[in-house]
Structure formats: structure tokens, C-alpha cells
Amino acid sequence: MHCPFCRHPDSRVVDSRTSEDGTAIRRRRQCPKCGRRFTTLEATSLAVIKRSGTSEPFSRQKVVSGVRKACQGRPVSEDDLAKMAQRVEEAVRGLGVAEIDADEIGLTILPPLRELDEVAYLRFASVYQGFDSLEDFETAIAGLRADRRMRGEDSDSPGAGG
Ligand SMILES: [Zn+2]
């Protein structure tokens, strides 16, 4: 970032603020050479680092297509998926980082997907959290059951009261 006054090629960030919609960062900068201050408005690019080491811009569409497979045959609409992808983007941008691992995005998808559909969640989690045994599934299912009990929705246990 060149100083607009003396063209010094370097500058120091003295303050950063994210715009309300989270798509831009307003930075207050100071030139170390002439000492003058100026403001820049920069688009918040969010890069996703893939396992291969290459990066690409974050895309809600990629989130949707990644989850759609896990939702096959489940009562999940395209609208549900779009809303979920929006929540994922908000969560990721909320981290305030410029780049994120694709695996981390997978983990960010889990909580909203879990609210959306538990079966789709288990399918997706089995891939992203690398379930490699029945016990991994059992642990995840036990977690879902415990949450249900906390919400008072556990109606499928026979002989309640035991
Ligand atoms: Zn300067």
C-alpha cells in the first residue's frame, strides 16, 4: 500500500474496522516516512486453502454443493441449504481471518447442518471428522440424543421413568 503523499511503498496500519456488511475493511494507515495518515477501503477477500495447498475465494455455492450430497433423500430444501451457507459464511467471516483451511470450513458447517437435519449431519460429519469406526458414529449419535434430552424432545425411549 503506497503512501498517497510521498509514494513510500510501505505503511503502518493504525486502525481497522470492518464495514457493517462485513465485505470491506476500512483501514487507517500511517506512512512511516512522511508521517501522514490516510484511509483505505479494502474488500475482505476470504481465501480457502485446499488440501492440495492451492487457494480459491470463499464461495457459498461451494458450501451448498459440498453439503447437498449429504442431504440426499432428506427433507432439506435448496432454500434451507442457501440459508445454512449464509450462516457458515457469517461464522467464517466472524473469525476475522483472511484465509481458512477447507477442513475448517467443513467443521464450521457442522453446527448449522446439525440443526437442519441430523441424518445429513451424521453423513457429513463422518467425512469431515474422519469417522473410522462404529464408535465414532455412536459417540456422535449419543451427542445428538443428549442434546434432544436437554431440549425435552426425547420421546422415543420406551418405558420412560424406569
Ligand atoms: Zn508518506
Backbone and ligand atoms as CSV (ligand in chain L), in Angstrom:
chain,resi,resn,atom,element,x,y,z
A,1,MET,N,N,0.852,-1.202,0.000
A,1,MET,CA,C,0.000,0.000,0.000
A,1,MET,C,C,0.885,1.248,0.000
A,2,HIS,N,N,0.943,1.946,-1.159
A,2,HIS,CA,C,1.778,3.135,-1.279
A,2,HIS,C,C,1.174,4.322,-0.539
A,3,CYS,N,N,2.023,5.119,0.067
A,3,CYS,CA,C,1.563,6.364,0.663
A,3,CYS,C,C,1.120,7.299,-0.475
A,4,PRO,N,N,-0.104,7.852,-0.375
A,4,PRO,CA,C,-0.599,8.710,-1.462
A,4,PRO,C,C,0.098,10.071,-1.487
A,5,PHE,N,N,0.866,10.378,-0.460
A,5,PHE,CA,C,1.511,11.693,-0.391
A,5,PHE,C,C,2.949,11.642,-0.909
A,6,CYS,N,N,3.718,10.662,-0.425
A,6,CYS,CA,C,5.127,10.632,-0.819
A,6,CYS,C,C,5.475,9.363,-1.604
A,7,ARG,N,N,4.481,8.517,-1.842
A,7,ARG,CA,C,4.677,7.273,-2.596
A,7,ARG,C,C,5.594,6.277,-1.897
A,8,HIS,N,N,5.805,6.461,-0.625
A,8,HIS,CA,C,6.572,5.465,0.122
A,8,HIS,C,C,5.826,4.130,0.014
A,9,PRO,N,N,6.544,3.043,-0.301
A,9,PRO,CA,C,5.846,1.780,-0.603
A,9,PRO,C,C,5.301,1.038,0.625
A,10,ASP,N,N,5.546,1.557,1.810
A,10,ASP,CA,C,5.121,0.824,2.995
A,10,ASP,C,C,4.248,1.716,3.870
A,11,SER,N,N,3.371,1.094,4.639
A,11,SER,CA,C,2.584,1.888,5.582
A,11,SER,C,C,2.214,1.043,6.786
A,12,ARG,N,N,1.890,1.725,7.855
A,12,ARG,CA,C,1.584,1.032,9.096
A,12,ARG,C,C,0.083,1.170,9.351
A,13,VAL,N,N,-0.563,0.055,9.697
A,13,VAL,CA,C,-1.997,0.116,9.991
A,13,VAL,C,C,-2.178,0.577,11.428
A,14,VAL,N,N,-2.916,1.678,11.627
A,14,VAL,CA,C,-3.139,2.155,12.993
A,14,VAL,C,C,-4.536,1.790,13.492
A,15,ASP,N,N,-5.441,1.493,12.568
A,15,ASP,CA,C,-6.793,1.128,12.997
A,15,ASP,C,C,-7.490,0.375,11.866
A,16,SER,N,N,-8.254,-0.660,12.214
A,16,SER,CA,C,-9.007,-1.415,11.204
A,16,SER,C,C,-10.441,-1.564,11.649
A,17,ARG,N,N,-11.338,-1.311,10.745
A,17,ARG,CA,C,-12.747,-1.523,11.058
A,17,ARG,C,C,-13.425,-2.242,9.914
A,18,THR,N,N,-14.231,-3.232,10.273
A,18,THR,CA,C,-14.976,-3.954,9.245
A,18,THR,C,C,-16.271,-3.198,8.969
A,19,SER,N,N,-16.615,-3.094,7.700
A,19,SER,CA,C,-17.879,-2.447,7.353
A,19,SER,C,C,-19.034,-3.296,7.874
A,20,GLU,N,N,-20.202,-2.672,7.977
A,20,GLU,CA,C,-21.335,-3.354,8.611
A,20,GLU,C,C,-21.692,-4.681,7.953
A,21,ASP,N,N,-21.625,-4.722,6.634
A,21,ASP,CA,C,-21.992,-5.971,5.964
A,21,ASP,C,C,-20.833,-6.962,5.919
A,22,GLY,N,N,-19.704,-6.562,6.475
A,22,GLY,CA,C,-18.585,-7.494,6.578
A,22,GLY,C,C,-17.831,-7.752,5.285
A,23,THR,N,N,-18.123,-7.002,4.229
A,23,THR,CA,C,-17.476,-7.287,2.959
A,23,THR,C,C,-16.283,-6.373,2.695
A,24,ALA,N,N,-16.036,-5.405,3.574
A,24,ALA,CA,C,-14.907,-4.499,3.365
A,24,ALA,C,C,-14.280,-4.128,4.699
A,25,ILE,N,N,-13.015,-3.787,4.630
A,25,ILE,CA,C,-12.304,-3.325,5.827
A,25,ILE,C,C,-11.799,-1.910,5.570
A,26,ARG,N,N,-12.115,-1.008,6.467
A,26,ARG,CA,C,-11.616,0.354,6.384
A,26,ARG,C,C,-10.374,0.409,7.265
A,27,ARG,N,N,-9.243,0.749,6.669
A,27,ARG,CA,C,-8.004,0.792,7.441
A,27,ARG,C,C,-7.459,2.209,7.511
A,28,ARG,N,N,-7.094,2.600,8.692
A,28,ARG,CA,C,-6.430,3.872,8.906
A,28,ARG,C,C,-4.943,3.555,8.906
A,29,ARG,N,N,-4.197,4.205,8.005
A,29,ARG,CA,C,-2.788,3.891,7.879
A,29,ARG,C,C,-1.927,5.128,8.096
A,30,GLN,N,N,-0.715,4.879,8.511
A,30,GLN,CA,C,0.223,5.978,8.672
A,30,GLN,C,C,1.507,5.647,7.923
A,31,CYS,N,N,1.988,6.642,7.203
A,31,CYS,CA,C,3.219,6.455,6.453
A,31,CYS,C,C,4.408,6.636,7.397
A,32,PRO,N,N,5.320,5.647,7.443
A,32,PRO,CA,C,6.461,5.753,8.358
A,32,PRO,C,C,7.489,6.785,7.885
A,33,LYS,N,N,7.392,7.203,6.617
A,33,LYS,CA,C,8.377,8.129,6.088
A,33,LYS,C,C,7.958,9.585,6.315
A,34,CYS,N,N,6.730,9.935,5.835
A,34,CYS,CA,C,6.320,11.328,5.970
A,34,CYS,C,C,5.373,11.537,7.153
A,35,GLY,N,N,4.929,10.425,7.755
A,35,GLY,CA,C,4.115,10.534,8.963
A,35,GLY,C,C,2.660,10.887,8.725
A,36,ARG,N,N,2.256,11.061,7.450
A,36,ARG,CA,C,0.866,11.435,7.203
A,36,ARG,C,C,-0.039,10.211,7.239
A,37,ARG,N,N,-1.308,10.485,7.541
A,37,ARG,CA,C,-2.262,9.386,7.659
A,37,ARG,C,C,-3.232,9.379,6.497
A,38,PHE,N,N,-3.656,8.209,6.124
A,38,PHE,CA,C,-4.664,8.091,5.071
A,38,PHE,C,C,-5.511,6.848,5.324
A,39,THR,N,N,-6.654,6.795,4.676
A,39,THR,CA,C,-7.603,5.699,4.889
A,39,THR,C,C,-7.744,4.874,3.621
A,40,THR,N,N,-7.776,3.580,3.784
A,40,THR,CA,C,-8.019,2.716,2.631
A,40,THR,C,C,-9.250,1.861,2.897
A,41,LEU,N,N,-9.951,1.565,1.833
A,41,LEU,CA,C,-11.098,0.675,1.940
A,41,LEU,C,C,-10.772,-0.555,1.116
A,42,GLU,N,N,-10.657,-1.691,1.809
A,42,GLU,CA,C,-10.237,-2.897,1.110
A,42,GLU,C,C,-11.316,-3.963,1.196
A,43,ALA,N,N,-11.563,-4.600,0.092
A,43,ALA,CA,C,-12.522,-5.713,0.102
A,43,ALA,C,C,-11.950,-6.827,0.956
A,44,THR,N,N,-12.776,-7.409,1.798
A,44,THR,CA,C,-12.306,-8.524,2.603
A,44,THR,C,C,-12.371,-9.785,1.756
A,45,SER,N,N,-11.241,-10.125,1.204
A,45,SER,CA,C,-11.222,-11.368,0.442
A,45,SER,C,C,-11.011,-12.489,1.435
A,46,LEU,N,N,-11.734,-13.529,1.267
A,46,LEU,CA,C,-11.608,-14.673,2.144
A,46,LEU,C,C,-11.169,-15.843,1.281
A,47,ALA,N,N,-9.946,-16.304,1.534
A,47,ALA,CA,C,-9.416,-17.376,0.706
A,47,ALA,C,C,-9.547,-18.710,1.427
A,48,VAL,N,N,-9.893,-19.712,0.683
A,48,VAL,CA,C,-9.981,-21.061,1.216
A,48,VAL,C,C,-8.760,-21.832,0.747
A,49,ILE,N,N,-8.011,-22.374,1.717
A,49,ILE,CA,C,-6.819,-23.150,1.377
A,49,ILE,C,C,-7.218,-24.613,1.274
A,50,LYS,N,N,-7.029,-25.150,0.096
A,50,LYS,CA,C,-7.414,-26.542,-0.114
A,50,LYS,C,C,-6.295,-27.474,0.318
A,51,ARG,N,N,-6.652,-28.746,0.433
A,51,ARG,CA,C,-5.663,-29.720,0.908
A,51,ARG,C,C,-4.444,-29.756,0.011
A,52,SER,N,N,-4.645,-29.490,-1.262
A,52,SER,CA,C,-3.538,-29.510,-2.215
A,52,SER,C,C,-2.597,-28.319,-2.007
A,53,GLY,N,N,-3.022,-27.358,-1.146
A,53,GLY,CA,C,-2.181,-26.190,-0.898
A,53,GLY,C,C,-2.573,-24.990,-1.741
A,54,THR,N,N,-3.405,-25.188,-2.755
A,54,THR,CA,C,-3.859,-24.066,-3.562
A,54,THR,C,C,-5.002,-23.364,-2.835
A,55,SER,N,N,-5.238,-22.108,-3.221
A,55,SER,CA,C,-6.313,-21.381,-2.568
A,55,SER,C,C,-7.296,-20.857,-3.596
A,56,GLU,N,N,-8.519,-20.633,-3.139
A,56,GLU,CA,C,-9.552,-20.093,-4.014
A,56,GLU,C,C,-10.463,-19.221,-3.161
A,57,PRO,N,N,-11.178,-18.273,-3.763
A,57,PRO,CA,C,-12.062,-17.420,-2.960
A,57,PRO,C,C,-13.179,-18.234,-2.322
A,58,PHE,N,N,-13.561,-17.831,-1.116
A,58,PHE,CA,C,-14.673,-18.494,-0.446
A,58,PHE,C,C,-15.931,-18.370,-1.298
A,59,SER,N,N,-16.692,-19.451,-1.378
A,59,SER,CA,C,-17.914,-19.431,-2.174
A,59,SER,C,C,-19.028,-20.162,-1.435
A,60,ARG,N,N,-20.149,-19.450,-1.242
A,60,ARG,CA,C,-21.292,-20.109,-0.601
A,60,ARG,C,C,-21.755,-21.292,-1.427
A,61,GLN,N,N,-21.663,-21.130,-2.749
A,61,GLN,CA,C,-22.123,-22.188,-3.644
A,61,GLN,C,C,-21.349,-23.482,-3.407
A,62,LYS,N,N,-20.049,-23.319,-3.096
A,62,LYS,CA,C,-19.228,-24.496,-2.820
A,62,LYS,C,C,-19.682,-25.178,-1.539
A,63,VAL,N,N,-20.085,-24.356,-0.567
A,63,VAL,CA,C,-20.588,-24.921,0.692
A,63,VAL,C,C,-21.853,-25.729,0.404
A,64,VAL,N,N,-22.745,-25.118,-0.383
A,64,VAL,CA,C,-24.004,-25.788,-0.703
A,64,VAL,C,C,-23.746,-27.103,-1.428
A,65,SER,N,N,-22.870,-27.061,-2.440
A,65,SER,CA,C,-22.662,-28.292,-3.204
A,65,SER,C,C,-21.964,-29.348,-2.354
A,66,GLY,N,N,-21.146,-28.897,-1.398
A,66,GLY,CA,C,-20.486,-29.857,-0.520
A,66,GLY,C,C,-21.459,-30.565,0.407
A,67,VAL,N,N,-22.519,-29.854,0.795
A,67,VAL,CA,C,-23.464,-30.409,1.755
A,67,VAL,C,C,-24.607,-31.143,1.062
A,68,ARG,N,N,-24.890,-30.730,-0.182
A,68,ARG,CA,C,-26.063,-31.266,-0.879
A,68,ARG,C,C,-26.064,-32.797,-0.916
A,69,LYS,N,N,-24.871,-33.352,-1.139
A,69,LYS,CA,C,-24.750,-34.798,-1.226
A,69,LYS,C,C,-25.197,-35.479,0.077
A,70,ALA,N,N,-24.781,-34.876,1.197
A,70,ALA,CA,C,-25.143,-35.445,2.496
A,70,ALA,C,C,-26.642,-35.333,2.756
A,71,CYS,N,N,-27.295,-34.422,2.036
A,71,CYS,CA,C,-28.720,-34.177,2.254
A,71,CYS,C,C,-29.608,-34.970,1.304
A,72,GLN,N,N,-28.990,-35.815,0.480
A,72,GLN,CA,C,-29.773,-36.577,-0.488
A,72,GLN,C,C,-30.852,-37.399,0.199
A,73,GLY,N,N,-32.081,-37.267,-0.293
A,73,GLY,CA,C,-33.186,-38.030,0.261
A,73,GLY,C,C,-33.708,-37.494,1.578
A,74,ARG,N,N,-33.164,-36.391,2.040
A,74,ARG,CA,C,-33.603,-35.785,3.299
A,74,ARG,C,C,-34.512,-34.592,3.010
A,75,PRO,N,N,-35.389,-34.272,3.952
A,75,PRO,CA,C,-36.308,-33.139,3.730
A,75,PRO,C,C,-35.613,-31.790,3.913
A,76,VAL,N,N,-34.647,-31.532,3.049
A,76,VAL,CA,C,-33.890,-30.275,3.112
A,76,VAL,C,C,-34.035,-29.580,1.768
A,77,SER,N,N,-34.535,-28.345,1.775
A,77,SER,CA,C,-34.764,-27.634,0.518
A,77,SER,C,C,-33.530,-26.831,0.114
A,78,GLU,N,N,-33.525,-26.398,-1.142
A,78,GLU,CA,C,-32.427,-25.546,-1.619
A,78,GLU,C,C,-32.361,-24.267,-0.782
A,79,ASP,N,N,-33.543,-23.804,-0.372
A,79,ASP,CA,C,-33.605,-22.604,0.446
A,79,ASP,C,C,-32.921,-22.830,1.799
A,80,ASP,N,N,-33.176,-24.001,2.390
A,80,ASP,CA,C,-32.518,-24.353,3.647
A,80,ASP,C,C,-30.996,-24.348,3.475
A,81,LEU,N,N,-30.553,-24.938,2.360
A,81,LEU,CA,C,-29.112,-25.024,2.102
A,81,LEU,C,C,-28.508,-23.629,1.938
A,82,ALA,N,N,-29.236,-22.756,1.220
A,82,ALA,CA,C,-28.733,-21.405,0.992
A,82,ALA,C,C,-28.610,-20.648,2.319
A,83,LYS,N,N,-29.622,-20.820,3.181
A,83,LYS,CA,C,-29.570,-20.141,4.484
A,83,LYS,C,C,-28.419,-20.670,5.328
A,84,MET,N,N,-28.224,-21.994,5.252
A,84,MET,CA,C,-27.154,-22.592,6.019
A,84,MET,C,C,-25.796,-22.074,5.538
A,85,ALA,N,N,-25.643,-21.978,4.195
A,85,ALA,CA,C,-24.383,-21.484,3.641
A,85,ALA,C,C,-24.138,-20.037,4.079
A,86,GLN,N,N,-25.220,-19.280,4.201
A,86,GLN,CA,C,-25.077,-17.895,4.655
A,86,GLN,C,C,-24.568,-17.858,6.095
A,87,ARG,N,N,-25.126,-18.754,6.931
A,87,ARG,CA,C,-24.668,-18.809,8.320
A,87,ARG,C,C,-23.206,-19.208,8.400
A,88,VAL,N,N,-22.824,-20.145,7.523
A,88,VAL,CA,C,-21.421,-20.584,7.501
A,88,VAL,C,C,-20.521,-19.406,7.128
A,89,GLU,N,N,-20.938,-18.651,6.099
A,89,GLU,CA,C,-20.115,-17.512,5.682
A,89,GLU,C,C,-20.002,-16.487,6.808
A,90,GLU,N,N,-21.120,-16.215,7.483
A,90,GLU,CA,C,-21.078,-15.256,8.587
A,90,GLU,C,C,-20.140,-15.731,9.687
A,91,ALA,N,N,-20.215,-17.038,9.995
A,91,ALA,CA,C,-19.363,-17.591,11.047
A,91,ALA,C,C,-17.891,-17.488,10.668
A,92,VAL,N,N,-17.600,-17.802,9.396
A,92,VAL,CA,C,-16.209,-17.780,8.946
A,92,VAL,C,C,-15.680,-16.349,8.909
A,93,ARG,N,N,-16.491,-15.432,8.375
A,93,ARG,CA,C,-16.048,-14.033,8.334
A,93,ARG,C,C,-15.914,-13.460,9.734
A,94,GLY,N,N,-16.748,-13.978,10.640
A,94,GLY,CA,C,-16.701,-13.533,12.030
A,94,GLY,C,C,-15.378,-13.871,12.701
A,95,LEU,N,N,-14.659,-14.849,12.143
A,95,LEU,CA,C,-13.355,-15.210,12.698
A,95,LEU,C,C,-12.336,-14.111,12.417
A,96,GLY,N,N,-12.623,-13.281,11.421
A,96,GLY,CA,C,-11.740,-12.169,11.103
A,96,GLY,C,C,-10.423,-12.583,10.473
A,97,VAL,N,N,-10.401,-13.739,9.837
A,97,VAL,CA,C,-9.167,-14.190,9.190
A,97,VAL,C,C,-9.262,-13.975,7.678
A,98,ALA,N,N,-8.108,-13.877,7.029
A,98,ALA,CA,C,-8.096,-13.652,5.582
A,98,ALA,C,C,-8.084,-14.963,4.816
A,99,GLU,N,N,-7.658,-16.010,5.483
A,99,GLU,CA,C,-7.683,-17.310,4.824
A,99,GLU,C,C,-8.002,-18.397,5.834
A,100,ILE,N,N,-8.603,-19.452,5.318
A,100,ILE,CA,C,-9.045,-20.521,6.209
A,100,ILE,C,C,-8.883,-21.847,5.476
A,101,ASP,N,N,-8.561,-22.888,6.239
A,101,ASP,CA,C,-8.423,-24.218,5.635
A,101,ASP,C,C,-9.796,-24.756,5.237
A,102,ALA,N,N,-9.826,-25.462,4.128
A,102,ALA,CA,C,-11.085,-26.072,3.685
A,102,ALA,C,C,-11.652,-26.981,4.776
A,103,ASP,N,N,-10.765,-27.668,5.504
A,103,ASP,CA,C,-11.224,-28.544,6.584
A,103,ASP,C,C,-11.948,-27.770,7.674
A,104,GLU,N,N,-11.453,-26.567,7.947
A,104,GLU,CA,C,-12.076,-25.758,8.988
A,104,GLU,C,C,-13.468,-25.316,8.567
A,105,ILE,N,N,-13.620,-25.060,7.277
A,105,ILE,CA,C,-14.956,-24.710,6.788
A,105,ILE,C,C,-15.891,-25.883,6.999
A,106,GLY,N,N,-15.375,-27.084,6.736
A,106,GLY,CA,C,-16.181,-28.281,6.970
A,106,GLY,C,C,-16.679,-28.331,8.406
A,107,LEU,N,N,-15.799,-27.990,9.358
A,107,LEU,CA,C,-16.191,-28.012,10.771
A,107,LEU,C,C,-17.194,-26.908,11.091
A,108,THR,N,N,-17.062,-25.775,10.377
A,108,THR,CA,C,-17.995,-24.662,10.603
A,108,THR,C,C,-19.395,-25.014,10.101
A,109,ILE,N,N,-19.442,-25.922,9.130
A,109,ILE,CA,C,-20.724,-26.326,8.561
A,109,ILE,C,C,-21.510,-27.197,9.547
A,110,LEU,N,N,-20.784,-27.925,10.403
A,110,LEU,CA,C,-21.445,-28.924,11.245
A,110,LEU,C,C,-22.571,-28.393,12.145
A,111,PRO,N,N,-22.343,-27.319,12.919
A,111,PRO,CA,C,-23.443,-26.901,13.824
A,111,PRO,C,C,-24.742,-26.513,13.111
A,112,PRO,N,N,-24.681,-25.653,12.051
A,112,PRO,CA,C,-25.951,-25.337,11.394
A,112,PRO,C,C,-26.572,-26.536,10.668
A,113,LEU,N,N,-25.726,-27.432,10.171
A,113,LEU,CA,C,-26.258,-28.609,9.484
A,113,LEU,C,C,-26.962,-29.523,10.488
A,114,ARG,N,N,-26.406,-29.567,11.675
A,114,ARG,CA,C,-26.982,-30.391,12.736
A,114,ARG,C,C,-28.398,-29.921,13.095
A,115,GLU,N,N,-28.578,-28.577,13.072
A,115,GLU,CA,C,-29.906,-28.039,13.343
A,115,GLU,C,C,-30.861,-28.336,12.192
A,116,LEU,N,N,-30.287,-28.398,11.009
A,116,LEU,CA,C,-31.107,-28.579,9.811
A,116,LEU,C,C,-31.610,-30.018,9.692
A,117,ASP,N,N,-30.689,-30.959,9.781
A,117,ASP,CA,C,-31.069,-32.362,9.617
A,117,ASP,C,C,-30.009,-33.252,10.250
A,118,GLU,N,N,-30.442,-34.069,11.217
A,118,GLU,CA,C,-29.470,-34.855,11.973
A,118,GLU,C,C,-28.821,-35.961,11.143
A,119,VAL,N,N,-29.596,-36.533,10.237
A,119,VAL,CA,C,-29.026,-37.611,9.416
A,119,VAL,C,C,-27.975,-37.048,8.453
A,120,ALA,N,N,-28.322,-35.913,7.820
A,120,ALA,CA,C,-27.366,-35.270,6.921
A,120,ALA,C,C,-26.114,-34.870,7.703
A,121,TYR,N,N,-26.331,-34.401,8.938
A,121,TYR,CA,C,-25.207,-34.026,9.798
A,121,TYR,C,C,-24.278,-35.215,10.036
A,122,LEU,N,N,-24.866,-36.370,10.358
A,122,LEU,CA,C,-24.040,-37.553,10.621
A,122,LEU,C,C,-23.251,-37.971,9.384
A,123,ARG,N,N,-23.929,-37.899,8.220
A,123,ARG,CA,C,-23.237,-38.251,6.971
A,123,ARG,C,C,-22.057,-37.323,6.736
A,124,PHE,N,N,-22.326,-36.023,6.901
A,124,PHE,CA,C,-21.291,-35.030,6.627
A,124,PHE,C,C,-20.162,-35.130,7.648
A,125,ALA,N,N,-20.539,-35.260,8.924
A,125,ALA,CA,C,-19.533,-35.349,9.989
A,125,ALA,C,C,-18.649,-36.568,9.807
A,126,SER,N,N,-19.229,-37.654,9.308
A,126,SER,CA,C,-18.448,-38.882,9.153
A,126,SER,C,C,-17.308,-38.669,8.175
A,127,VAL,N,N,-17.528,-37.795,7.201
A,127,VAL,CA,C,-16.478,-37.495,6.234
A,127,VAL,C,C,-15.497,-36.484,6.817
A,128,TYR,N,N,-16.037,-35.360,7.329
A,128,TYR,CA,C,-15.156,-34.272,7.740
A,128,TYR,C,C,-14.427,-34.519,9.038
A,129,GLN,N,N,-15.041,-35.282,9.926
A,129,GLN,CA,C,-14.336,-35.564,11.170
A,129,GLN,C,C,-13.651,-36.919,11.088
A,130,GLY,N,N,-13.693,-37.514,9.897
A,130,GLY,CA,C,-12.964,-38.755,9.670
A,130,GLY,C,C,-13.398,-39.897,10.551
A,131,PHE,N,N,-14.725,-40.090,10.691
A,131,PHE,CA,C,-15.209,-41.247,11.455
A,131,PHE,C,C,-14.615,-42.496,10.825
A,132,ASP,N,N,-13.978,-43.354,11.635
A,132,ASP,CA,C,-13.467,-44.577,11.030
A,132,ASP,C,C,-13.925,-45.817,11.779
A,133,SER,N,N,-14.888,-45.643,12.682
A,133,SER,CA,C,-15.405,-46.829,13.358
A,133,SER,C,C,-16.843,-46.575,13.773
A,134,LEU,N,N,-17.526,-47.657,14.127
A,134,LEU,CA,C,-18.901,-47.523,14.602
A,134,LEU,C,C,-18.953,-46.678,15.864
A,135,GLU,N,N,-17.896,-46.774,16.661
A,135,GLU,CA,C,-17.882,-45.998,17.906
A,135,GLU,C,C,-17.948,-44.497,17.656
A,136,ASP,N,N,-17.282,-44.062,16.561
A,136,ASP,CA,C,-17.342,-42.635,16.230
A,136,ASP,C,C,-18.785,-42.220,15.968
A,137,PHE,N,N,-19.512,-43.088,15.234
A,137,PHE,CA,C,-20.918,-42.785,14.962
A,137,PHE,C,C,-21.717,-42.797,16.257
A,138,GLU,N,N,-21.432,-43.813,17.104
A,138,GLU,CA,C,-22.163,-43.936,18.370
A,138,GLU,C,C,-21.967,-42.704,19.241
A,139,THR,N,N,-20.717,-42.215,19.271
A,139,THR,CA,C,-20.434,-41.027,20.077
A,139,THR,C,C,-21.217,-39.833,19.556
A,140,ALA,N,N,-21.225,-39.674,18.206
A,140,ALA,CA,C,-21.943,-38.547,17.610
A,140,ALA,C,C,-23.437,-38.649,17.868
A,141,ILE,N,N,-23.957,-39.877,17.745
A,141,ILE,CA,C,-25.395,-40.073,17.959
A,141,ILE,C,C,-25.740,-39.835,19.432
A,142,ALA,N,N,-24.869,-40.300,20.328
A,142,ALA,CA,C,-25.102,-40.065,21.752
A,142,ALA,C,C,-25.152,-38.566,22.036
A,143,GLY,N,N,-24.288,-37.811,21.333
A,143,GLY,CA,C,-24.292,-36.356,21.495
A,143,GLY,C,C,-25.602,-35.747,21.042
A,144,LEU,N,N,-26.102,-36.242,19.905
A,144,LEU,CA,C,-27.386,-35.742,19.398
A,144,LEU,C,C,-28.517,-36.074,20.372
A,145,ARG,N,N,-28.487,-37.312,20.928
A,145,ARG,CA,C,-29.534,-37.726,21.867
A,145,ARG,C,C,-29.496,-36.865,23.127
A,146,ALA,N,N,-28.280,-36.614,23.609
A,146,ALA,CA,C,-28.139,-35.820,24.838
A,146,ALA,C,C,-28.720,-34.431,24.624
A,147,ASP,N,N,-28.465,-33.863,23.425
A,147,ASP,CA,C,-28.994,-32.539,23.126
A,147,ASP,C,C,-30.516,-32.554,23.080
A,148,ARG,N,N,-31.043,-33.635,22.506
A,148,ARG,CA,C,-32.503,-33.750,22.430
A,148,ARG,C,C,-33.114,-33.799,23.820
A,149,ARG,N,N,-32.477,-34.591,24.679
A,149,ARG,CA,C,-32.995,-34.699,26.044
A,149,ARG,C,C,-32.997,-33.339,26.712
A,150,MET,N,N,-31.927,-32.578,26.471
A,150,MET,CA,C,-31.845,-31.250,27.083
A,150,MET,C,C,-32.960,-30.348,26.574
A,151,ARG,N,N,-33.344,-30.578,25.320
A,151,ARG,CA,C,-34.423,-29.760,24.754
A,151,ARG,C,C,-35.790,-30.350,25.053
A,152,GLY,N,N,-35.790,-31.522,25.738
A,152,GLY,CA,C,-37.045,-32.145,26.097
A,152,GLY,C,C,-37.777,-32.775,24.939
A,153,GLU,N,N,-37.015,-33.196,23.925
A,153,GLU,CA,C,-37.647,-33.756,22.733
A,153,GLU,C,C,-37.490,-35.260,22.638
A,154,ASP,N,N,-36.947,-35.869,23.676
A,154,ASP,CA,C,-36.701,-37.308,23.599
A,154,ASP,C,C,-37.971,-38.081,23.901
A,155,SER,N,N,-38.704,-38.413,22.854
A,155,SER,CA,C,-39.994,-39.071,23.038
A,155,SER,C,C,-39.921,-40.526,22.607
A,156,ASP,N,N,-38.745,-40.970,22.150
A,156,ASP,CA,C,-38.693,-42.324,21.588
A,156,ASP,C,C,-38.098,-43.354,22.539
A,157,SER,N,N,-37.996,-43.050,23.825
A,157,SER,CA,C,-37.482,-44.059,24.744
A,157,SER,C,C,-38.646,-44.765,25.423
A,158,PRO,N,N,-38.761,-46.090,25.163
A,158,PRO,CA,C,-39.876,-46.840,25.789
A,158,PRO,C,C,-39.653,-46.999,27.284
A,159,GLY,N,N,-40.737,-47.125,28.025
A,159,GLY,CA,C,-40.634,-47.331,29.455
A,159,GLY,C,C,-39.990,-46.164,30.164
A,160,ALA,N,N,-40.331,-44.970,29.745
A,160,ALA,CA,C,-39.769,-43.795,30.394
A,160,ALA,C,C,-40.107,-43.792,31.875
A,161,GLY,N,N,-39.176,-43.372,32.653
A,161,GLY,CA,C,-39.422,-43.287,34.076
A,161,GLY,C,C,-38.626,-44.362,34.818
A,162,GLY,N,N,-38.394,-45.519,34.166
A,162,GLY,CA,C,-37.634,-46.676,34.595
A,162,GLY,C,C,-37.209,-46.829,35.982
L,1,ZN,ZN,ZN,4.361,9.262,3.025
